[in-house]
Amino acid sequence: MIDRSAMEQAYAFFHQKLKVYEHSTSEKEMDHIEDTISEYADAMSKDLFVALSNGNPAFLHEHTTFQKDLTQAVANMEKWLEGS
């Protein structure tokens, strides 16, 4: 069972970081966001991470798929929060 407050907290954090990431022109800033989100993913609710990642341990940890992963995570949490 995924705790709603854990999802709300992750959603707020991911949503804010995604908006900055999408509009950033600074590689240093983008790398910092990737590192921060990756660290957050390692510490977040394991149930929530598994649900977001579909069991993919590389989710939110790979530079090449980071923006796609983060965008998908935010979209999934929006859908889940609206439906509950």
C-alpha positions in Angstrom: 0.0 0.0 0.0 1.3 3.4 -1.0 1.0 6.1 1.6 -0.9 9.1 0.1 1.2 11.7 2.0 4.4 10.1 0.7 3.0 10.3 -2.8 2.0 13.9 -2.3 5.4 14.8 -1.0 7.2 13.1 -3.9 4.8 14.6 -6.4 5.4 18.2 -5.2 9.1 17.7 -5.2 9.3 16.0 -8.6 6.8 18.4 -10.2 8.9 21.4 -9.1 12.2 19.9 -10.2 10.7 18.9 -13.6 9.5 22.4 -14.3 13.0 23.8 -13.6 14.7 21.0 -15.5 12.5 21.5 -18.6 13.4 25.2 -18.8 17.0 25.0 -17.7 19.9 25.9 -20.1 22.5 25.1 -17.5 24.1 21.7 -17.7 25.3 22.1 -14.1 21.8 22.9 -12.9 20.4 19.9 -14.8 23.0 17.6 -13.5 22.3 18.8 -10.0 18.6 18.1 -10.4 19.3 14.6 -11.8 21.5 13.9 -8.8 19.0 15.3 -6.3 16.1 13.3 -7.8 18.2 10.1 -8.0 19.1 10.5 -4.3 15.4 11.2 -3.4 14.4 8.1 -5.4 16.8 6.0 -3.4 15.3 7.2 -0.1 11.6 7.3 -1.0 9.0 4.8 -0.2 10.0 1.5 -1.8 6.4 0.8 -2.7 6.0 4.1 -4.4 9.3 3.7 -6.3 8.4 0.2 -7.5 5.0 1.5 -8.7 6.5 4.4 -10.5 9.3 2.4 -12.1 7.5 -0.8 -12.9 10.3 -2.5 -11.1 13.1 -0.9 -13.2 16.0 -0.1 -10.8 17.5 2.3 -13.3 14.4 4.5 -13.2 15.4 8.1 -12.4 19.0 7.1 -12.3 20.1 7.2 -15.9 21.0 10.4 -17.7 19.7 9.2 -21.1 16.2 8.5 -19.8 16.0 10.9 -16.9 13.7 13.5 -18.4 11.3 10.8 -19.8 11.3 9.0 -16.4 10.7 12.1 -14.4 7.9 13.3 -16.8 6.3 9.8 -16.5 6.6 9.8 -12.7 4.9 13.2 -12.4 2.1 12.2 -14.8 1.5 8.9 -13.0 1.3 10.5 -9.6 -1.1 13.2 -10.9 -3.4 10.5 -12.2 -3.2 8.5 -9.0 -3.8 11.5 -6.8 -6.8 12.6 -8.8 -8.3 9.2 -8.7 -8.0 8.7 -5.0 
